[in-house]
Amino acid sequence: MNEYEEQAVSYIMEGKCEKVGFGSYRLGELNALDALYALSILNLLDINFKDESTVAYLKSLQNIYGSYSIIYSTFYGGIPTHENT
């Protein structure tokens, strides 16, 4: 992994919420889009990272066809936010 990839992974992991998900503001507040992007980037960088609670949360937001409601994909910063439970 090169220096930039290491920095990206470090930044992503700093945004990991305590119990579930990721948030870009480091406040421990889950943000669906941040979580989706974080897992996607870690996967693209071939990082062996498992977070079943975040995967379950994201799956709970999907419709029956596997896509997400327009409300989860149109707002910058991601909707919904969720208490870190």
N, C-alpha and C positions, 0 to 999 in steps of 0.2 A: 504494500500500500504506500502511495506517495504522500508527501507532506500535506497536500491539499485534501486528500481523502481522509487522512487522519484528523485534520482540523474539522472537516465536515462531520465525521463520526463523533468527535468530542462535543461539538456544538449540539448535535442531535441528542446525545445522551444526557447533556446538561438540562435538556427540556423534558426529560422523563419525569412524569408525575409519580408520586410515591406509590400509589396503589394500582392505577390504571392509566394508560394513555400518555400523551405528550402534549405540551403546550409551548408556544413560542415565547411567552413572556416570563417564563421561569417562576410563575406564581403558584404552581401546583394545580392549575386549573386545566382540565382536559379540554382539548379543542379537537373536534373530529377531523378536520382537514389536516391539522398539524400531525395528528396521529397517523393518518393515512400516508401523508408524505414521508414522515419519519420511517415508517416500516418499509415503504417502497424504496427509499434511498438506501437504507441498510441492506435490503435485498439486492439492489443493483450493485452495491459494493461488495457483495458476497460475504456479508457479515453474518455469522451464525448467531442470530439473536432471536430468542423465543419469548413472546409475551402473549400468552393465550387470553388473558383478561382484556387486553386491548383489541385483539382480533375478535373476540366475542362481542365486545361493545360495537365495533365497526360493523360486524355482521348484523347486529340487532337494528342498525339503521338502514340496511339495504331493503329494497322492495323485493318482491318475489322473483324478479328477473335478474337480480344481482346489481342493479344500478342504485343510485342514491337519489332521493327526492331533490328537486330543484333547489329547495331551501338550503340543503347541505352543500351545494356545489356552486352557488352564485355569489355568496357573500364573501368578501375578502376577510381572511382571518378565521373563517370556519364557524359554522353553526352546526350543532349546538355546542354550547359549553356545558360542562357537567361537573358537579362537585366531585372531588377526588374520593369516591366511595368504592 
